[in-house]
Amino acid sequence: MDEKKTENKMSFEQGLARLEKIVALLERGEVPLDESLALYEEGAGLIKRCNAALDQAEKRVSILLQGEDGRIQEQVFDPNADYGL
Protein backbone atom coordinates (compact mmCIF):
# COMPACT_ATOMS: atom_id res chain seq x y z
CA MET A 1 0.00 0.00 0.00
CA ASP A 2 1.25 3.50 -0.81
CA GLU A 3 2.46 5.22 2.40
CA LYS A 4 1.33 8.68 1.24
CA LYS A 5 -2.24 7.52 0.59
CA THR A 6 -2.36 5.78 3.97
CA GLU A 7 -0.86 8.81 5.70
CA ASN A 8 -3.45 11.12 4.11
CA LYS A 9 -6.32 8.97 5.43
CA MET A 10 -5.02 8.93 9.02
CA SER A 11 -6.86 10.80 11.72
CA PHE A 12 -4.86 13.15 13.94
CA GLU A 13 -4.81 10.52 16.67
CA GLN A 14 -3.64 7.79 14.29
CA GLY A 15 -0.91 10.06 12.95
CA LEU A 16 0.27 10.88 16.44
CA ALA A 17 0.31 7.19 17.44
CA ARG A 18 2.32 6.33 14.30
CA LEU A 19 4.73 9.16 15.06
CA GLU A 20 5.27 7.81 18.58
CA LYS A 21 6.06 4.36 17.13
CA ILE A 22 8.54 5.88 14.67
CA VAL A 23 10.30 7.78 17.46
CA ALA A 24 10.54 4.62 19.57
CA LEU A 25 12.01 2.66 16.65
CA LEU A 26 14.57 5.36 15.90
CA GLU A 27 15.53 5.79 19.56
CA ARG A 28 16.34 2.08 19.88
CA GLY A 29 18.86 2.44 17.07
CA GLU A 30 18.29 -1.10 15.80
CA VAL A 31 16.88 -0.12 12.40
CA PRO A 32 19.19 -0.19 9.35
CA LEU A 33 20.22 3.21 7.95
CA ASP A 34 18.00 3.12 4.86
CA GLU A 35 14.96 2.21 6.93
CA SER A 36 15.87 4.87 9.51
CA LEU A 37 15.93 7.53 6.81
CA ALA A 38 12.56 6.39 5.46
CA LEU A 39 11.09 6.43 8.98
CA TYR A 40 12.54 9.89 9.60
CA GLU A 41 10.96 11.20 6.38
CA GLU A 42 7.62 9.63 7.29
CA GLY A 43 7.82 11.16 10.76
CA ALA A 44 8.61 14.61 9.36
CA GLY A 45 5.54 14.36 7.14
CA LEU A 46 3.39 13.28 10.07
CA ILE A 47 4.63 16.20 12.17
CA LYS A 48 3.67 18.59 9.38
CA ARG A 49 0.19 17.04 9.03
CA CYS A 50 -0.43 16.97 12.80
CA ASN A 51 0.63 20.59 13.17
CA ALA A 52 -1.67 21.60 10.31
CA ALA A 53 -4.55 19.71 11.94
CA LEU A 54 -3.90 21.47 15.25
CA ASP A 55 -3.80 24.85 13.51
CA GLN A 56 -7.12 24.15 11.78
CA ALA A 57 -8.70 22.98 15.04
CA GLU A 58 -7.56 26.16 16.77
CA LYS A 59 -9.09 28.28 14.01
CA ARG A 60 -12.35 26.36 14.25
CA VAL A 61 -12.65 26.89 18.00
CA SER A 62 -12.62 30.65 17.79
CA ILE A 63 -11.66 33.53 15.60
CA LEU A 64 -10.52 36.79 17.14
CA LEU A 65 -11.59 39.82 15.16
CA GLN A 66 -11.04 43.47 15.81
CA GLY A 67 -14.36 45.27 16.17
CA GLU A 68 -15.16 48.77 14.93
CA ASP A 69 -14.26 50.15 18.36
CA GLY A 70 -10.76 48.63 18.04
CA ARG A 71 -11.34 46.01 20.72
CA ILE A 72 -10.74 42.32 20.07
CA GLN A 73 -13.93 40.26 20.10
CA GLU A 74 -14.10 36.49 20.16
CA GLN A 75 -16.50 34.91 17.69
CA VAL A 76 -17.47 31.33 17.01
CA PHE A 77 -15.81 30.02 13.87
CA ASP A 78 -18.08 29.82 10.82
CA PRO A 79 -16.48 27.55 8.19
CA ASN A 80 -18.39 29.37 5.44
CA ALA A 81 -17.32 32.87 6.48
CA ASP A 82 -14.42 34.75 4.90
CA TYR A 83 -12.17 35.90 7.73
CA GLY A 84 -9.35 37.02 5.47
CA LEU A 85 -7.08 34.23 6.69
Biopython code that builds the backbone (N, CA, C, O; Angstrom):
import numpy as np
from Bio.PDB.StructureBuilder import StructureBuilder

atoms = [
    (1, "MET", "N", (0.840, -1.184, 0.000)),
    (1, "MET", "CA", (0.000, 0.000, 0.000)),
    (1, "MET", "C", (0.883, 1.245, 0.000)),
    (1, "MET", "O", (1.923, 1.265, 0.657)),
    (2, "ASP", "N", (0.482, 2.268, -0.721)),
    (2, "ASP", "CA", (1.249, 3.502, -0.812)),
    (2, "ASP", "C", (1.201, 4.245, 0.523)),
    (2, "ASP", "O", (0.121, 4.536, 1.038)),
    (3, "GLU", "N", (2.397, 4.556, 1.089)),
    (3, "GLU", "CA", (2.456, 5.217, 2.397)),
    (3, "GLU", "C", (1.791, 6.576, 2.393)),
    (3, "GLU", "O", (1.142, 6.940, 3.374)),
    (4, "LYS", "N", (1.934, 7.353, 1.303)),
    (4, "LYS", "CA", (1.335, 8.683, 1.236)),
    (4, "LYS", "C", (-0.182, 8.613, 1.297)),
    (4, "LYS", "O", (-0.810, 9.409, 1.995)),
    (5, "LYS", "N", (-0.782, 7.666, 0.571)),
    (5, "LYS", "CA", (-2.236, 7.523, 0.590)),
    (5, "LYS", "C", (-2.700, 7.120, 1.979)),
    (5, "LYS", "O", (-3.696, 7.652, 2.472)),
    (6, "THR", "N", (-2.009, 6.201, 2.615)),
    (6, "THR", "CA", (-2.357, 5.775, 3.967)),
    (6, "THR", "C", (-2.210, 6.930, 4.936)),
    (6, "THR", "O", (-3.074, 7.146, 5.785)),
    (7, "GLU", "N", (-1.112, 7.678, 4.814)),
    (7, "GLU", "CA", (-0.857, 8.810, 5.698)),
    (7, "GLU", "C", (-1.943, 9.866, 5.561)),
    (7, "GLU", "O", (-2.349, 10.459, 6.560)),
    (8, "ASN", "N", (-2.425, 10.115, 4.338)),
    (8, "ASN", "CA", (-3.450, 11.124, 4.110)),
    (8, "ASN", "C", (-4.795, 10.733, 4.695)),
    (8, "ASN", "O", (-5.616, 11.607, 4.973)),
    (9, "LYS", "N", (-5.044, 9.446, 4.890)),
    (9, "LYS", "CA", (-6.316, 8.973, 5.430)),
    (9, "LYS", "C", (-6.293, 8.859, 6.949)),
    (9, "LYS", "O", (-7.326, 8.586, 7.561)),
    (10, "MET", "N", (-5.143, 9.063, 7.562)),
    (10, "MET", "CA", (-5.023, 8.927, 9.017)),
    (10, "MET", "C", (-5.714, 10.082, 9.726)),
    (10, "MET", "O", (-5.681, 11.226, 9.272)),
    (11, "SER", "N", (-6.340, 9.752, 10.853)),
    (11, "SER", "CA", (-6.858, 10.805, 11.721)),
    (11, "SER", "C", (-5.669, 11.426, 12.471)),
    (11, "SER", "O", (-4.555, 10.905, 12.425)),
    (12, "PHE", "N", (-5.919, 12.521, 13.145)),
    (12, "PHE", "CA", (-4.863, 13.152, 13.942)),
    (12, "PHE", "C", (-4.318, 12.156, 14.962)),
    (12, "PHE", "O", (-3.105, 12.029, 15.131)),
    (13, "GLU", "N", (-5.218, 11.456, 15.634)),
    (13, "GLU", "CA", (-4.808, 10.516, 16.673)),
    (13, "GLU", "C", (-3.997, 9.356, 16.102)),
    (13, "GLU", "O", (-3.027, 8.912, 16.717)),
    (14, "GLN", "N", (-4.389, 8.869, 14.935)),
    (14, "GLN", "CA", (-3.642, 7.787, 14.293)),
    (14, "GLN", "C", (-2.259, 8.269, 13.865)),
    (14, "GLN", "O", (-1.273, 7.545, 14.000)),
    (15, "GLY", "N", (-2.191, 9.489, 13.350)),
    (15, "GLY", "CA", (-0.910, 10.063, 12.950)),
    (15, "GLY", "C", (0.019, 10.224, 14.130)),
    (15, "GLY", "O", (1.210, 9.927, 14.041)),
    (16, "LEU", "N", (-0.529, 10.697, 15.237)),
    (16, "LEU", "CA", (0.273, 10.884, 16.441)),
    (16, "LEU", "C", (0.763, 9.548, 16.984)),
    (16, "LEU", "O", (1.910, 9.441, 17.418)),
    (17, "ALA", "N", (-0.094, 8.528, 16.964)),
    (17, "ALA", "CA", (0.310, 7.194, 17.435)),
    (17, "ALA", "C", (1.417, 6.632, 16.543)),
    (17, "ALA", "O", (2.378, 6.046, 17.042)),
    (18, "ARG", "N", (1.285, 6.807, 15.231)),
    (18, "ARG", "CA", (2.321, 6.331, 14.301)),
    (18, "ARG", "C", (3.629, 7.068, 14.548)),
    (18, "ARG", "O", (4.702, 6.465, 14.530)),
    (19, "LEU", "N", (3.538, 8.365, 14.778)),
    (19, "LEU", "CA", (4.734, 9.163, 15.056)),
    (19, "LEU", "C", (5.437, 8.670, 16.317)),
    (19, "LEU", "O", (6.665, 8.595, 16.349)),
    (20, "GLU", "N", (4.679, 8.336, 17.348)),
    (20, "GLU", "CA", (5.267, 7.805, 18.581)),
    (20, "GLU", "C", (5.994, 6.485, 18.324)),
    (20, "GLU", "O", (7.062, 6.242, 18.886)),
    (21, "LYS", "N", (5.412, 5.629, 17.469)),
    (21, "LYS", "CA", (6.063, 4.359, 17.129)),
    (21, "LYS", "C", (7.360, 4.597, 16.367)),
    (21, "LYS", "O", (8.361, 3.922, 16.605)),
    (22, "ILE", "N", (7.336, 5.557, 15.452)),
    (22, "ILE", "CA", (8.539, 5.883, 14.673)),
    (22, "ILE", "C", (9.646, 6.365, 15.604)),
    (22, "ILE", "O", (10.792, 5.931, 15.488)),
    (23, "VAL", "N", (9.303, 7.259, 16.525)),
    (23, "VAL", "CA", (10.299, 7.780, 17.463)),
    (23, "VAL", "C", (10.894, 6.649, 18.295)),
    (23, "VAL", "O", (12.106, 6.596, 18.505)),
    (24, "ALA", "N", (10.039, 5.747, 18.767)),
    (24, "ALA", "CA", (10.538, 4.616, 19.573)),
    (24, "ALA", "C", (11.493, 3.745, 18.762)),
    (24, "ALA", "O", (12.540, 3.338, 19.264)),
    (25, "LEU", "N", (11.135, 3.458, 17.506)),
    (25, "LEU", "CA", (12.012, 2.657, 16.649)),
    (25, "LEU", "C", (13.357, 3.339, 16.434)),
    (25, "LEU", "O", (14.406, 2.700, 16.518)),
    (26, "LEU", "N", (13.322, 4.636, 16.156)),
    (26, "LEU", "CA", (14.571, 5.361, 15.897)),
    (26, "LEU", "C", (15.414, 5.494, 17.156)),
    (26, "LEU", "O", (16.642, 5.448, 17.080)),
    (27, "GLU", "N", (14.782, 5.659, 18.308)),
    (27, "GLU", "CA", (15.534, 5.793, 19.559)),
    (27, "GLU", "C", (16.259, 4.501, 19.926)),
    (27, "GLU", "O", (17.334, 4.543, 20.525)),
    (28, "ARG", "N", (15.677, 3.353, 19.570)),
    (28, "ARG", "CA", (16.336, 2.075, 19.877)),
    (28, "ARG", "C", (17.605, 1.900, 19.058)),
    (28, "ARG", "O", (18.528, 1.212, 19.492)),
    (29, "GLY", "N", (17.663, 2.506, 17.892)),
    (29, "GLY", "CA", (18.861, 2.436, 17.068)),
    (29, "GLY", "C", (19.119, 1.087, 16.435)),
    (29, "GLY", "O", (20.246, 0.806, 16.026)),
    (30, "GLU", "N", (18.115, 0.252, 16.346)),
    (30, "GLU", "CA", (18.288, -1.099, 15.803)),
    (30, "GLU", "C", (17.854, -1.205, 14.347)),
    (30, "GLU", "O", (17.941, -2.280, 13.754)),
    (31, "VAL", "N", (17.393, -0.120, 13.773)),
    (31, "VAL", "CA", (16.881, -0.122, 12.402)),
    (31, "VAL", "C", (18.031, 0.220, 11.449)),
    (31, "VAL", "O", (18.814, 1.128, 11.729)),
    (32, "PRO", "N", (18.138, -0.499, 10.326)),
    (32, "PRO", "CA", (19.188, -0.186, 9.345)),
    (32, "PRO", "C", (19.066, 1.264, 8.850)),
    (32, "PRO", "O", (17.993, 1.862, 8.923)),
    (33, "LEU", "N", (20.155, 1.807, 8.356)),
    (33, "LEU", "CA", (20.219, 3.207, 7.954)),
    (33, "LEU", "C", (19.149, 3.585, 6.937)),
    (33, "LEU", "O", (18.462, 4.591, 7.112)),
    (34, "ASP", "N", (18.999, 2.803, 5.889)),
    (34, "ASP", "CA", (17.997, 3.122, 4.861)),
    (34, "ASP", "C", (16.591, 3.189, 5.452)),
    (34, "ASP", "O", (15.820, 4.096, 5.140)),
    (35, "GLU", "N", (16.271, 2.231, 6.299)),
    (35, "GLU", "CA", (14.955, 2.209, 6.928)),
    (35, "GLU", "C", (14.811, 3.384, 7.906)),
    (35, "GLU", "O", (13.733, 3.967, 8.025)),
    (36, "SER", "N", (15.896, 3.725, 8.600)),
    (36, "SER", "CA", (15.872, 4.867, 9.512)),
    (36, "SER", "C", (15.565, 6.161, 8.769)),
    (36, "SER", "O", (14.781, 6.985, 9.239)),
    (37, "LEU", "N", (16.186, 6.332, 7.610)),
    (37, "LEU", "CA", (15.931, 7.532, 6.808)),
    (37, "LEU", "C", (14.483, 7.586, 6.338)),
    (37, "LEU", "O", (13.854, 8.644, 6.364)),
    (38, "ALA", "N", (13.958, 6.440, 5.908)),
    (38, "ALA", "CA", (12.561, 6.387, 5.465)),
    (38, "ALA", "C", (11.615, 6.702, 6.623)),
    (38, "ALA", "O", (10.637, 7.429, 6.454)),
    (39, "LEU", "N", (11.914, 6.147, 7.804)),
    (39, "LEU", "CA", (11.090, 6.430, 8.982)),
    (39, "LEU", "C", (11.173, 7.900, 9.360)),
    (39, "LEU", "O", (10.164, 8.510, 9.715)),
    (40, "TYR", "N", (12.366, 8.470, 9.286)),
    (40, "TYR", "CA", (12.539, 9.889, 9.604)),
    (40, "TYR", "C", (11.695, 10.752, 8.663)),
    (40, "TYR", "O", (11.018, 11.681, 9.104)),
    (41, "GLU", "N", (11.741, 10.438, 7.362)),
    (41, "GLU", "CA", (10.961, 11.197, 6.384)),
    (41, "GLU", "C", (9.461, 11.055, 6.648)),
    (41, "GLU", "O", (8.715, 12.031, 6.562)),
    (42, "GLU", "N", (9.030, 9.845, 6.966)),
    (42, "GLU", "CA", (7.615, 9.632, 7.287)),
    (42, "GLU", "C", (7.226, 10.441, 8.521)),
    (42, "GLU", "O", (6.171, 11.076, 8.551)),
    (43, "GLY", "N", (8.083, 10.412, 9.530)),
    (43, "GLY", "CA", (7.817, 11.165, 10.757)),
    (43, "GLY", "C", (7.741, 12.661, 10.518)),
    (43, "GLY", "O", (6.888, 13.343, 11.085)),
    (44, "ALA", "N", (8.634, 13.174, 9.679)),
    (44, "ALA", "CA", (8.612, 14.607, 9.365)),
    (44, "ALA", "C", (7.302, 14.980, 8.682)),
    (44, "ALA", "O", (6.733, 16.036, 8.959)),
    (45, "GLY", "N", (6.826, 14.121, 7.793)),
    (45, "GLY", "CA", (5.543, 14.364, 7.137)),
    (45, "GLY", "C", (4.385, 14.326, 8.120)),
    (45, "GLY", "O", (3.457, 15.130, 8.034)),
    (46, "LEU", "N", (4.446, 13.387, 9.053)),
    (46, "LEU", "CA", (3.393, 13.285, 10.070)),
    (46, "LEU", "C", (3.375, 14.507, 10.984)),
    (46, "LEU", "O", (2.311, 14.997, 11.361)),
    (47, "ILE", "N", (4.561, 14.993, 11.334)),
    (47, "ILE", "CA", (4.632, 16.203, 12.168)),
    (47, "ILE", "C", (3.962, 17.367, 11.452)),
    (47, "ILE", "O", (3.199, 18.122, 12.054)),
    (48, "LYS", "N", (4.250, 17.505, 10.173)),
    (48, "LYS", "CA", (3.667, 18.592, 9.382)),
    (48, "LYS", "C", (2.137, 18.471, 9.350)),
    (48, "LYS", "O", (1.428, 19.456, 9.554)),
    (49, "ARG", "N", (1.637, 17.257, 9.094)),
    (49, "ARG", "CA", (0.189, 17.045, 9.028)),
    (49, "ARG", "C", (-0.470, 17.268, 10.381)),
    (49, "ARG", "O", (-1.538, 17.875, 10.449)),
    (50, "CYS", "N", (0.142, 16.792, 11.457)),
    (50, "CYS", "CA", (-0.433, 16.965, 12.796)),
    (50, "CYS", "C", (-0.457, 18.439, 13.185)),
    (50, "CYS", "O", (-1.439, 18.915, 13.756)),
    (51, "ASN", "N", (0.614, 19.160, 12.879)),
    (51, "ASN", "CA", (0.634, 20.594, 13.172)),
    (51, "ASN", "C", (-0.438, 21.338, 12.389)),
    (51, "ASN", "O", (-1.086, 22.238, 12.924)),
    (52, "ALA", "N", (-0.630, 20.969, 11.129)),
    (52, "ALA", "CA", (-1.670, 21.603, 10.306)),
    (52, "ALA", "C", (-3.051, 21.308, 10.883)),
    (52, "ALA", "O", (-3.913, 22.186, 10.910)),
    (53, "ALA", "N", (-3.264, 20.078, 11.345)),
    (53, "ALA", "CA", (-4.550, 19.714, 11.937)),
    (53, "ALA", "C", (-4.800, 20.501, 13.214)),
    (53, "ALA", "O", (-5.922, 20.943, 13.462)),
    (54, "LEU", "N", (-3.760, 20.678, 14.025)),
    (54, "LEU", "CA", (-3.905, 21.471, 15.250)),
    (54, "LEU", "C", (-4.210, 22.933, 14.926)),
    (54, "LEU", "O", (-5.043, 23.557, 15.583)),
    (55, "ASP", "N", (-3.541, 23.471, 13.922)),
    (55, "ASP", "CA", (-3.804, 24.850, 13.505)),
    (55, "ASP", "C", (-5.252, 25.019, 13.050)),
    (55, "ASP", "O", (-5.914, 25.988, 13.420)),
    (56, "GLN", "N", (-5.736, 24.083, 12.256)),
    (56, "GLN", "CA", (-7.121, 24.147, 11.785)),
    (56, "GLN", "C", (-8.103, 24.023, 12.944)),
    (56, "GLN", "O", (-9.114, 24.724, 12.977)),
    (57, "ALA", "N", (-7.817, 23.147, 13.884)),
    (57, "ALA", "CA", (-8.700, 22.980, 15.041)),
    (57, "ALA", "C", (-8.762, 24.270, 15.854)),
    (57, "ALA", "O", (-9.829, 24.675, 16.314)),
    (58, "GLU", "N", (-7.606, 24.908, 16.024)),
    (58, "GLU", "CA", (-7.564, 26.160, 16.765)),
    (58, "GLU", "C", (-8.399, 27.236, 16.073)),
    (58, "GLU", "O", (-9.109, 27.996, 16.732)),
    (59, "LYS", "N", (-8.311, 27.296, 14.761)),
    (59, "LYS", "CA", (-9.094, 28.278, 14.009)),
    (59, "LYS", "C", (-10.581, 27.995, 14.108)),
    (59, "LYS", "O", (-11.394, 28.919, 14.128)),
    (60, "ARG", "N", (-10.937, 26.726, 14.168)),
    (60, "ARG", "CA", (-12.354, 26.365, 14.255)),
    (60, "ARG", "C", (-12.938, 26.702, 15.609)),
    (60, "ARG", "O", (-14.120, 27.033, 15.700)),
    (61, "VAL", "N", (-12.143, 26.628, 16.665)),
    (61, "VAL", "CA", (-12.646, 26.888, 18.004)),
    (61, "VAL", "C", (-13.076, 28.339, 18.143)),
    (61, "VAL", "O", (-14.170, 28.625, 18.631)),
    (62, "SER", "N", (-12.234, 29.235, 17.724)),
    (62, "SER", "CA", (-12.616, 30.646, 17.793)),
    (62, "SER", "C", (-11.759, 31.484, 16.866)),
    (62, "SER", "O", (-10.617, 31.148, 16.554)),
    (63, "ILE", "N", (-12.343, 32.565, 16.445)),
    (63, "ILE", "CA", (-11.656, 33.531, 15.601)),
    (63, "ILE", "C", (-11.712, 34.860, 16.355)),
    (63, "ILE", "O", (-12.776, 35.294, 16.797)),
    (64, "LEU", "N", (-10.557, 35.490, 16.491)),
    (64, "LEU", "CA", (-10.524, 36.795, 17.137)),
    (64, "LEU", "C", (-10.506, 37.868, 16.060)),
    (64, "LEU", "O", (-9.631, 37.891, 15.194)),
    (65, "LEU", "N", (-11.482, 38.748, 16.131)),
    (65, "LEU", "CA", (-11.587, 39.823, 15.164)),
    (65, "LEU", "C", (-11.617, 41.154, 15.888)),
    (65, "LEU", "O", (-12.151, 41.281, 16.989)),
    (66, "GLN", "N", (-11.032, 42.133, 15.240)),
    (66, "GLN", "CA", (-11.040, 43.470, 15.808)),
    (66, "GLN", "C", (-12.349, 44.139, 15.403)),
    (66, "GLN", "O", (-12.678, 44.233, 14.220)),
    (67, "GLY", "N", (-13.093, 44.605, 16.417)),
    (67, "GLY", "CA", (-14.360, 45.274, 16.172)),
    (67, "GLY", "C", (-14.141, 46.708, 15.729)),
    (67, "GLY", "O", (-13.012, 47.198, 15.700)),
    (68, "GLU", "N", (-15.236, 47.374, 15.385)),
    (68, "GLU", "CA", (-15.164, 48.766, 14.934)),
    (68, "GLU", "C", (-14.592, 49.686, 16.002)),
    (68, "GLU", "O", (-13.988, 50.710, 15.684)),
    (69, "ASP", "N", (-14.778, 49.327, 17.262)),
    (69, "ASP", "CA", (-14.260, 50.149, 18.360)),
    (69, "ASP", "C", (-12.784, 49.861, 18.655)),
    (69, "ASP", "O", (-12.208, 50.444, 19.574)),
    (70, "GLY", "N", (-12.169, 48.953, 17.867)),
    (70, "GLY", "CA", (-10.757, 48.635, 18.044)),
    (70, "GLY", "C", (-10.488, 47.529, 19.038)),
    (70, "GLY", "O", (-9.349, 47.084, 19.180)),
    (71, "ARG", "N", (-11.519, 47.080, 19.727)),
    (71, "ARG", "CA", (-11.344, 46.005, 20.717)),
    (71, "ARG", "C", (-11.448, 44.648, 20.045)),
    (71, "ARG", "O", (-12.174, 44.477, 19.065)),
    (72, "ILE", "N", (-10.718, 43.691, 20.583)),
    (72, "ILE", "CA", (-10.745, 42.320, 20.071)),
    (72, "ILE", "C", (-11.995, 41.625, 20.612)),
    (72, "ILE", "O", (-12.290, 41.683, 21.806)),
    (73, "GLN", "N", (-12.714, 40.975, 19.715)),
    (73, "GLN", "CA", (-13.931, 40.260, 20.098)),
    (73, "GLN", "C", (-13.805, 38.812, 19.635)),
    (73, "GLN", "O", (-13.398, 38.539, 18.506)),
    (74, "GLU", "N", (-14.155, 37.905, 20.516)),
    (74, "GLU", "CA", (-14.104, 36.493, 20.158)),
    (74, "GLU", "C", (-15.423, 36.104, 19.507)),
    (74, "GLU", "O", (-16.501, 36.453, 19.989)),
    (75, "GLN", "N", (-15.312, 35.369, 18.393)),
    (75, "GLN", "CA", (-16.502, 34.913, 17.693)),
    (75, "GLN", "C", (-16.357, 33.430, 17.399)),
    (75, "GLN", "O", (-15.250, 32.923, 17.215)),
    (76, "VAL", "N", (-17.484, 32.746, 17.358)),
    (76, "VAL", "CA", (-17.474, 31.330, 17.008)),
    (76, "VAL", "C", (-17.101, 31.208, 15.539)),
    (76, "VAL", "O", (-17.562, 31.988, 14.706)),
    (77, "PHE", "N", (-16.277, 30.241, 15.231)),
    (77, "PHE", "CA", (-15.811, 30.023, 13.868)),
    (77, "PHE", "C", (-16.963, 29.575, 12.976)),
    (77, "PHE", "O", (-17.705, 28.658, 13.329)),
    (78, "ASP", "N", (-17.111, 30.212, 11.839)),
    (78, "ASP", "CA", (-18.077, 29.821, 10.816)),
    (78, "ASP", "C", (-17.270, 29.350, 9.614)),
    (78, "ASP", "O", (-16.593, 30.161, 8.982)),
    (79, "PRO", "N", (-17.322, 28.054, 9.280)),
    (79, "PRO", "CA", (-16.483, 27.546, 8.189)),
    (79, "PRO", "C", (-16.826, 28.157, 6.829)),
    (79, "PRO", "O", (-16.027, 28.068, 5.897)),
    (80, "ASN", "N", (-17.989, 28.769, 6.705)),
    (80, "ASN", "CA", (-18.390, 29.371, 5.436)),
    (80, "ASN", "C", (-18.065, 30.860, 5.352)),
    (80, "ASN", "O", (-18.221, 31.472, 4.295)),
    (81, "ALA", "N", (-17.617, 31.440, 6.456)),
    (81, "ALA", "CA", (-17.316, 32.874, 6.479)),
    (81, "ALA", "C", (-15.915, 33.134, 5.929)),
    (81, "ALA", "O", (-15.036, 32.274, 5.986)),
    (82, "ASP", "N", (-15.732, 34.333, 5.398)),
    (82, "ASP", "CA", (-14.421, 34.748, 4.902)),
    (82, "ASP", "C", (-13.795, 35.665, 5.948)),
    (82, "ASP", "O", (-14.188, 36.823, 6.086)),
    (83, "TYR", "N", (-12.815, 35.135, 6.683)),
    (83, "TYR", "CA", (-12.166, 35.895, 7.734)),
    (83, "TYR", "C", (-10.882, 36.569, 7.257)),
    (83, "TYR", "O", (-10.186, 37.214, 8.041)),
    (84, "GLY", "N", (-10.576, 36.421, 5.992)),
    (84, "GLY", "CA", (-9.355, 37.018, 5.467)),
    (84, "GLY", "C", (-8.106, 36.298, 5.928)),
    (84, "GLY", "O", (-7.035, 36.897, 6.014)),
    (85, "LEU", "N", (-8.237, 35.013, 6.225)),
    (85, "LEU", "CA", (-7.080, 34.234, 6.692)),
    (85, "LEU", "C", (-6.246, 33.749, 5.546)),
    (85, "LEU", "O", (-5.236, 33.079, 5.758)),
]
sb = StructureBuilder()
sb.init_structure("model")
sb.init_model(0)
sb.init_chain("A")
sb.init_seg("    ")
for serial, (resi, resn, name, xyz) in enumerate(atoms, 1):
    if name == "N":
        sb.init_residue(resn, " ", resi, " ")
    sb.init_atom(name, np.array(xyz, "f"), 0.0, 1.0, " ", f" {name:<3s}", serial, name[0])
structure = sb.get_structure()
